[in-house]
Amino acid sequence: MSTTSISSFTPVADIPRRLFGSFVEQLGRSVYGGIYEPTHPTADENGFRQDVLDLVKELGVTCVRYPGGNIVSNYRWEDGTGPRELRPVRRELAWHQTETNEVGIDDFYRWSKKAGTEIMLAVNMGTRGLQEALDELEYVNGAPGTTIADRRVANGIPEPMNIAMWCIGNEMDGPWQVGHMTAEEYASRVEKVAHAMKLAESGLEMVACGSSSAQMPTFGTWEKTVLTRAYEYLSFVSAHAYYYDHDHDSHKPEGMREFLASSEDMKQFIATVASCADYAREQNHGTKDIAISFDEWGVWYQDVWQKQEAEWKAAETEGLHTEPWPKAPHLLEDVYTASDAVVEGSLMITLLKHCDRVRSASRAQLVNVIAPIMAEENGPAWKQTIYYPFAEVANHARGVAYVPAVDGPTFHTETYGDVQALESVVTWDEATREGLILAVNRDPDAAHEVTIDVASLPGADAARFAVTHAEVLHDDDPYRQNTAENPLAVTPQELTVATDGAAVSYELPSIAWSAVRFTA
């Protein structure tokens, strides 16, 4: 067994609280049967499930992107306001389901207050535009005394919602998007919308759509075009990336190796988007950096969805189809494995290591739909394997992120070549003298030992060093899952560590994630 010793660190940036965000969309059972189920035994006066809300709080989510996602490009924000019994029922084109509008911005604001989360609000750039965005802004943030703001007051919310972060559309280069457009078309539109919204409220933080993925032919050129045109009015550009084991059905080791190295792709993605933002700054002779909002990330078995989508598309190729569309169908309900949790832990490490440019992130999604939380109709809610790495980091990563100098064993992948087996980041809050060591062994074939000496962190006192908590997430079967029948099949276990001064040593089995909290 090889040993990796780490004693030097490079500071990255302060850790933004928005890095621990998530995403809720009226897709499948994310809302209806997820956060909202008025017939559930734990439902509150607004129909929200208290058991789910408790798990959301425990998860440590700080900011939630809403209402989409793909649905926002055909969404009428005003449908989700006012008395529920008067709200319109509509067809939702992105996921071919019926939207009852039982939950809208009024309700989600009340839920977010209980959850203690900020809202990142998305506006429709597919079928709507400038005026509707301004009206929505006035409705949610306007002081009482104007016609639109007073509608909010009449609907039971007298105070402005004070939503600061706004996504101008979603994935607008995607041909699956209602109203998708070229980079030039979107650049013109986002410039006008962001400019007008900031005329209304200069302190707004505007998020422009980046390209839908690194695999899109528009990736890179889209970002340069959009950010250069609207640079003056933008604070963020969005980034979306999903990963999965392409050989999950066959359990081929080659697919697992590529999957475990997913963060290599995320690193390159961040570097490319950051360079496009820097290009826009230079073209505008500007001084500010446009930050990255990685507002969709996580493990999503897209091949499962694509097969399901192909089946219903094939069924609709002949004749007219006028039957009702389903409400809250079971869509994208991936059940995650131990290896999925390790990869998500690796992706979180990557976000922390790049938090100088990634200043906001949304793990997609929150409940039932590619989510860390699952909820049964009129039944229990439970934690998926991926819940645990997110919760540990969201609740304990504070202060400044530090990148360790790692020079250790590697393993080979077809896509990325030889990559480091060990990925790690350290967070350190000098004011509270509390730190967190995160490490992942991505090697599918071997265990590795690591020694990390944190004495060089600013203000650390080796004489006061103590480990306060240590855990590891690993299973000998990397495909083992938590299920409704066995919700605790894969959970973090106590990690055995040895200490020497301000150094901590421990062994990481293959395909494992770990967290060590300390004081110094």
C-alpha positions in Angstrom: 0.0 0.0 0.0 1.4 3.4 -1.0 1.4 6.4 1.3 0.7 10.0 0.2 2.1 12.7 2.5 0.7 16.3 2.3 2.0 19.2 4.2 1.7 22.2 1.9 -1.4 24.0 0.7 -2.4 26.8 -1.7 -5.2 29.1 -0.6 -8.0 29.4 -3.1 -10.7 31.8 -1.8 -13.3 32.3 0.9 -15.9 29.6 0.7 -19.2 31.1 -0.5 -22.3 29.8 1.2 -24.1 29.6 -2.1 -21.8 26.8 -3.1 -24.1 24.4 -1.2 -27.2 25.1 -3.2 -29.7 22.8 -4.8 -32.5 22.9 -7.4 -36.2 22.3 -7.3 -38.3 22.1 -10.5 -41.9 21.1 -11.2 -40.6 17.9 -12.8 -41.9 14.5 -12.0 -42.3 14.2 -8.2 -39.8 16.8 -7.2 -42.6 19.2 -6.0 -45.8 17.2 -6.0 -45.1 14.1 -3.9 -41.7 15.6 -3.0 -41.6 18.8 -1.0 -45.4 19.2 -1.3 -48.0 16.5 -0.4 -51.0 18.0 1.4 -52.5 14.5 2.3 -49.3 13.3 3.9 -49.5 12.8 7.7 -46.6 15.3 8.3 -48.0 18.0 5.9 -48.1 21.5 7.4 -50.8 24.2 6.8 -49.4 24.9 3.4 -49.2 21.3 2.3 -45.5 20.9 2.6 -44.1 17.7 4.1 -42.4 18.2 7.4 -40.4 15.0 7.2 -38.9 16.2 3.9 -38.3 19.6 5.2 -36.4 18.2 8.2 -34.1 16.3 5.8 -33.6 19.4 3.7 -32.5 21.3 6.8 -30.2 18.5 7.9 -28.7 18.4 4.4 -27.5 22.0 4.9 -28.8 23.5 1.6 -28.3 27.2 1.4 -29.8 28.4 -1.8 -32.4 26.7 -4.1 -32.8 27.4 -7.8 -36.5 27.6 -8.8 -38.7 26.8 -10.9 -36.4 25.4 -13.5 -34.8 23.9 -15.4 -36.5 23.2 -18.6 -40.0 24.0 -17.5 -39.2 27.7 -17.1 -39.1 28.2 -20.8 -42.9 27.7 -21.0 -43.8 28.8 -17.5 -46.1 31.7 -16.6 -45.0 32.9 -13.1 -48.3 34.5 -12.3 -50.1 31.1 -12.6 -48.5 30.1 -9.2 -49.9 33.1 -7.3 -53.1 33.8 -5.4 -55.7 31.3 -4.2 -54.9 27.7 -5.2 -58.5 27.0 -6.2 -58.3 29.8 -8.8 -55.0 28.8 -10.4 -55.0 27.6 -14.0 -54.1 24.0 -15.0 -51.8 23.8 -18.0 -49.8 21.4 -20.1 -46.1 21.5 -19.3 -44.2 21.0 -22.6 -40.7 20.2 -21.3 -41.6 17.0 -19.5 -45.0 16.3 -21.0 -46.9 16.5 -17.8 -49.9 18.5 -16.4 -49.0 21.5 -14.2 -51.7 22.2 -11.7 -49.9 25.3 -10.3 -50.7 24.2 -6.7 -47.2 25.3 -5.9 -45.8 28.6 -7.3 -43.6 31.4 -6.2 -45.9 32.4 -3.3 -45.8 28.9 -1.8 -42.1 28.3 -2.6 -41.2 31.5 -0.8 -43.1 30.3 2.3 -41.3 26.9 2.0 -37.9 28.6 1.7 -38.5 30.6 4.8 -39.1 27.5 6.7 -36.2 25.7 5.1 -33.9 28.7 5.8 -32.8 28.8 2.1 -32.2 31.7 -0.3 -34.1 31.5 -3.6 -32.4 31.8 -7.0 -35.2 32.6 -9.3 -35.3 31.8 -13.1 -37.4 33.8 -15.6 -38.9 32.6 -18.8 -36.9 33.5 -21.9 -38.5 30.9 -24.2 -42.1 32.0 -24.7 -41.9 35.3 -22.8 -39.5 38.2 -22.3 -38.7 41.6 -21.0 -42.0 42.8 -19.7 -42.9 39.5 -18.0 -39.5 39.5 -16.2 -40.0 43.1 -15.0 -43.5 42.2 -13.8 -42.2 39.2 -11.9 -39.4 41.3 -10.3 -41.9 43.9 -9.2 -44.2 41.2 -7.8 -41.6 39.4 -5.7 -39.4 42.4 -4.6 -41.5 45.5 -5.0 -42.4 47.7 -2.0 -46.2 47.9 -1.4 -47.9 50.7 -3.1 -47.7 49.6 -6.8 -50.3 47.6 -8.6 -48.2 44.5 -9.1 -46.6 44.5 -5.7 -49.9 45.0 -4.0 -51.1 41.8 -5.7 -48.4 40.0 -3.6 -49.6 41.8 -0.5 -53.2 40.7 -1.3 -52.0 37.2 -1.7 -50.7 37.2 1.9 -47.1 38.2 1.6 -46.8 41.8 2.7 -43.0 42.0 2.8 -40.8 42.0 -0.4 -39.2 38.6 -1.0 -35.8 40.2 -1.5 -34.7 37.7 -4.2 -31.2 38.9 -5.4 -30.1 36.2 -7.8 -31.9 35.8 -11.2 -31.3 33.3 -14.0 -32.2 34.8 -17.4 -33.7 31.6 -18.9 -32.3 28.1 -18.9 -30.1 26.2 -21.4 -31.3 28.4 -24.3 -28.9 26.8 -26.8 -30.6 23.4 -26.3 -32.9 22.2 -29.1 -35.0 20.6 -26.4 -35.7 24.0 -24.9 -39.0 25.7 -25.8 -37.9 28.9 -27.7 -34.3 27.9 -28.0 -32.2 30.4 -29.9 -28.8 31.2 -31.3 -26.0 32.8 -29.2 -26.5 36.1 -31.0 -30.3 36.1 -30.4 -29.9 35.2 -26.7 -27.0 37.7 -26.2 -29.3 40.5 -27.5 -32.1 39.4 -25.3 -30.2 38.8 -22.1 -28.5 42.2 -22.5 -31.9 44.0 -22.6 -33.5 42.0 -19.8 -30.5 42.2 -17.4 -30.2 45.9 -18.2 -33.8 46.6 -17.5 -34.0 44.5 -14.3 -30.9 46.3 -12.9 -32.6 49.7 -13.7 -35.3 48.5 -11.4 -32.9 47.2 -8.8 -29.2 47.9 -9.3 -28.2 45.3 -6.6 -29.5 42.3 -8.5 -27.1 39.5 -9.4 -27.9 38.4 -13.0 -27.0 34.9 -14.2 -26.7 34.4 -18.0 -27.2 31.0 -19.5 -24.0 29.2 -20.5 -24.0 26.5 -23.1 -26.1 23.5 -22.0 -23.1 21.2 -21.7 -19.5 20.8 -22.7 -20.7 18.4 -25.4 -22.8 21.0 -27.2 -21.3 22.3 -30.5 -21.9 25.8 -29.2 -19.8 25.3 -26.0 -17.3 28.1 -25.6 -18.4 30.3 -28.6 -21.8 30.7 -26.9 -20.2 31.9 -23.7 -17.9 34.3 -25.4 -20.7 35.8 -27.5 -23.2 36.2 -24.6 -20.8 37.4 -22.0 -19.1 39.9 -24.3 -22.4 41.4 -25.3 -23.9 41.6 -21.8 -20.8 41.9 -19.7 -21.7 45.1 -18.0 -24.9 43.7 -16.5 -23.9 40.2 -15.5 -22.6 38.7 -12.3 -22.6 35.0 -13.2 -22.7 32.6 -16.1 -24.3 29.2 -15.6 -22.6 25.9 -16.0 -24.3 22.5 -16.2 -22.7 19.1 -16.1 -23.9 15.6 -15.2 -22.0 12.4 -14.9 -22.8 8.6 -14.7 -21.2 5.2 -15.1 -21.9 4.4 -18.8 -21.4 0.7 -18.1 -23.6 0.5 -15.0 -25.8 -2.2 -16.4 -22.9 -4.5 -17.2 -20.7 -3.5 -14.3 -17.7 -3.3 -16.6 -14.6 -2.1 -14.8 -13.7 0.2 -17.7 -16.8 2.3 -17.2 -16.3 2.5 -13.5 -12.7 3.8 -14.0 -13.9 6.6 -16.3 -16.8 7.4 -13.9 -14.5 7.7 -10.9 -12.4 10.3 -12.8 -15.5 12.5 -13.6 -14.0 15.5 -11.7 -11.3 15.7 -14.4 -14.0 16.7 -16.8 -15.5 19.2 -14.3 -12.0 20.8 -13.8 -11.7 21.3 -17.6 -15.2 22.6 -17.8 -14.6 25.2 -15.1 -11.3 26.3 -16.8 -13.0 26.7 -20.2 -15.9 28.8 -18.9 -13.6 30.9 -16.8 -11.4 31.7 -19.8 -14.5 32.7 -21.8 -15.5 35.0 -19.0 -12.0 36.5 -18.9 -12.2 37.0 -22.7 -15.4 39.0 -22.2 -13.8 41.1 -19.5 -10.9 41.9 -21.8 -13.1 42.7 -24.8 -15.0 45.2 -22.6 -11.8 46.6 -20.9 -13.5 45.7 -17.7 -12.2 45.1 -14.2 -14.8 42.7 -12.7 -14.7 38.9 -13.1 -17.9 37.2 -14.1 -18.3 34.3 -11.7 -19.5 30.8 -12.5 -22.9 29.6 -11.2 -22.6 25.8 -11.5 -26.3 25.6 -11.1 -26.8 22.0 -12.3 -24.4 19.3 -11.3 -24.4 15.8 -10.0 -24.8 12.2 -11.1 -27.7 11.5 -13.5 -28.2 8.3 -15.4 -29.2 10.0 -18.5 -29.3 6.8 -20.6 -32.2 5.6 -18.4 -34.1 8.9 -19.1 -33.3 8.9 -22.8 -34.7 5.4 -23.2 -37.9 6.4 -21.4 -38.1 9.6 -23.5 -37.6 7.6 -26.7 -40.5 5.3 -25.8 -43.0 8.0 -25.3 -41.9 9.9 -28.3 -42.3 6.8 -30.5 -45.8 6.3 -29.1 -46.7 9.8 -30.3 -45.5 9.6 -33.9 -48.8 8.6 -35.4 -52.0 10.6 -35.2 -53.2 13.1 -32.7 -52.9 12.5 -29.0 -55.5 14.3 -26.9 -55.5 12.3 -23.7 -54.6 14.1 -20.5 -50.9 14.4 -19.6 -50.0 12.8 -16.2 -49.6 14.9 -13.1 -46.3 14.2 -11.2 -45.3 11.1 -13.0 -42.3 9.0 -11.8 -39.5 10.6 -13.9 -35.7 10.6 -13.3 -36.0 8.8 -10.0 -32.4 7.4 -10.0 -31.4 5.3 -7.0 -27.8 5.9 -6.2 -24.9 3.6 -5.4 -21.9 3.8 -3.1 -19.7 4.7 -6.0 -22.2 7.5 -7.0 -21.7 9.0 -3.6 -17.9 8.8 -3.9 -18.0 10.6 -7.3 -20.3 13.3 -5.9 -17.9 13.8 -3.0 -15.1 14.2 -5.6 -17.2 16.7 -7.5 -17.8 18.7 -4.3 -14.0 18.7 -3.7 -13.5 20.1 -7.2 -16.1 22.9 -6.6 -14.3 23.9 -3.4 -10.9 23.8 -5.2 -12.3 26.3 -7.7 -14.4 28.5 -5.4 -12.4 31.6 -6.5 -14.4 31.3 -9.8 -17.3 29.1 -8.9 -19.2 31.3 -6.4 -22.5 29.5 -6.6 -23.6 25.9 -7.3 -26.8 24.0 -7.3 -26.8 20.2 -6.9 -29.6 19.0 -9.1 -32.1 18.2 -7.8 -33.3 18.0 -4.2 -36.2 15.5 -3.8 -37.1 12.4 -5.8 -35.8 13.6 -9.1 -32.1 12.7 -9.4 -32.0 13.7 -5.8 -30.3 13.0 -2.4 -33.8 12.7 -0.7 -36.5 10.2 -1.7 -40.1 10.4 -0.5 -42.8 7.8 -0.8 -46.4 8.9 -1.4 -48.1 8.9 2.0 -45.0 7.1 3.3 -41.5 7.8 4.6 -38.7 9.9 3.3 -35.1 8.6 3.3 -31.6 9.5 2.4 -29.8 8.3 -0.7 -26.1 7.5 -0.6 -25.2 10.9 -2.2 -26.9 12.7 0.7 -24.0 12.1 3.1 -21.0 13.8 1.3 -23.1 16.9 0.5 -24.4 17.2 4.1 -21.0 16.9 5.7 -19.5 19.5 3.5 -22.4 21.9 3.5 -22.6 21.8 7.3 -18.8 22.0 8.1 -16.8 23.6 5.2 -16.1 27.1 6.4 -13.6 29.8 6.1 -11.1 29.4 3.2 -10.5 26.5 0.8 -6.9 25.2 0.5 -5.6 22.9 -2.3 -3.1 20.4 -1.0 0.0 19.6 -3.0 -0.7 15.9 -3.9 2.0 13.8 -5.5 0.9 10.2 -5.1 -0.2 7.0 -6.8 -2.2 7.2 -10.1 -4.6 5.0 -12.0 -5.2 4.9 -15.7 -8.3 6.0 -17.6 -9.0 5.9 -21.3 -10.3 9.5 -21.5 -8.1 11.3 -19.0 -4.9 9.3 -19.1 -3.2 8.7 -15.7 -5.0 10.6 -12.9 -4.3 11.0 -9.2 -5.8 8.3 -7.1 -6.2 10.7 -4.2 -8.3 13.9 -4.5 -8.3 16.2 -1.5 -9.2 19.7 -0.2 -8.9 21.3 3.2 -11.1 24.0 4.6 -9.9 26.2 7.5 -11.7 28.8 9.5 -9.0 30.8 11.2 -11.5 32.7 13.3 -13.1 29.6 14.9 -10.0 27.4 14.5 -12.0 24.7 12.9 -11.1 22.8 9.8 -12.2 20.0 7.5 -10.1 17.5 5.5 -11.9 16.0 2.6 -10.3 13.1 0.6 -11.4 10.6 -2.0 -9.6 7.5 -3.2 -10.7 7.2 -6.8 -8.6 4.1 -7.4 -10.9 1.2 -8.2 -8.1 -1.4 -7.5 -6.2 -0.5 -4.4 -6.4 1.1 -0.9 -4.1 4.0 -0.2 -2.8 5.7 3.0 -2.7 9.4 3.4 -1.0 11.7 5.9 -2.0 15.3 6.0 -0.2 17.8 8.2 -2.1 21.0 8.6 0.5 22.9 10.8 1.2 25.3 7.9 -2.4 26.6 7.8 -2.6 30.3 8.9 -3.0 30.6 12.6 -3.0 26.8 13.2 -1.5 25.7 16.5 -0.1 22.2 16.4 -0.2 22.0 20.2 -3.9 22.4 20.1 -4.6 20.0 17.2 -7.4 17.5 17.8 -9.6 15.4 15.6 -13.2 16.0 16.5 -14.9 13.7 13.9 -13.8 11.3 11.2 -15.9 9.3 8.8 -15.6 7.2 5.6 -18.2 6.2 3.0 -17.3 3.0 1.3 -18.9 -0.3 0.5 -17.2 -3.5 -0.8 -19.9 -3.6 -3.4 -19.6 -0.2 -5.2 -23.1 -0.8 -6.7 -24.9 -1.2 -3.4 -27.8 1.2 -3.0 -30.0 2.7 -0.3 -33.6 1.8 -1.0 -37.0 2.3 0.7 -36.8 -1.2 2.0 -33.2 -0.8 3.2 -32.6 3.0 3.6 -29.4 2.6 5.7 -27.6 0.0 3.5 -24.8 2.6 2.7 -24.0 5.1 5.4 -20.7 6.8 6.6 -18.8 4.8 9.2 -16.3 5.8 11.7 -12.9 6.3 10.2 -9.9 5.2 12.3 -7.2 7.9 12.3 -3.8 8.3 13.9 -2.4 11.7 14.9 1.1 13.1 15.4 1.3 16.8 16.2 -0.9 18.5 13.6 -0.8 15.5 11.2 -3.5 13.0 10.7 -3.0 9.6 9.0 -5.5 7.1 7.8 -6.2 4.4 5.2 -8.7 4.9 2.5 -10.1 1.7 0.8 -10.6 1.7 -2.9 -13.6 3.8 -4.1 -14.0 5.7 -0.8 -14.8 9.2 0.4 -13.7 10.6 3.8 -14.1 13.6 6.0 -12.0 14.6 9.0 -13.0 17.5 11.2 -10.3 19.1 13.4 -9.4 22.0 15.6 -5.9 23.5 15.8 
